[in-house]
Amino acid sequence: MHDAEGRAVGSARVCYVDDETVQRCAITDDAGRFEMPSMELDTLEVAADGFLVRDASAEEFDRPIVLQPAPTLYVRLVDARTGEPIESADVFVAFPSGREMGPFPANRAGVRVKRVIEPGKVRLRVEAAGYAPGRPREVELIGGKETEVELRLEPEPEPESGEPDS
């Protein structure tokens, strides 16, 4: 197991997956090597921190499996009126295919999403109690880079009490 520049990837999780069920897994050593029990393997799923999850076919088993760097997305959420961080929110990431991932829980520090997203354009959507839903924001993600986004949310208007002023 190595990255696109030929550096070994240690601590990658390599799993044999059969009909969407994980059957056996191994962890790569510091040299990027792993041993899998003898099985009729067609496909391995490979996951490593900082890299895109990928499937490796049986044709690749006799040569190094190359992992591509994953983009990282850091979303900071602030109140549009005060500029203060929002206490709690859920961030959703939508892909051009229509697939949506999330919620990714955010707190005052925001949320960092990595390894589960692919490079390319995505749309971000946020849900936060007390805040109006904003329009989705389009962001371009680049493999191996962190994209930082600040989303400003408008507080929902205070409900009127319905009582006349005295």
Buried (B, 14 or more C-beta within 10 A) or exposed (E): BBBEEEEBBBEBBBBBBBEEEEEBBBEBBEEBEBEBEEEEBEBBBBBBEEBBBBEBEEEBEEEEBBBEBBBBBBBBBBBBEEEEBBEEBBBBBBBEEEEEBBBBEBEEEBBBBBBBBEBEEBBBBBBBEEBEEBEBBEBEBEBBEEBEBEBBBEBEEEEEEEEEEE
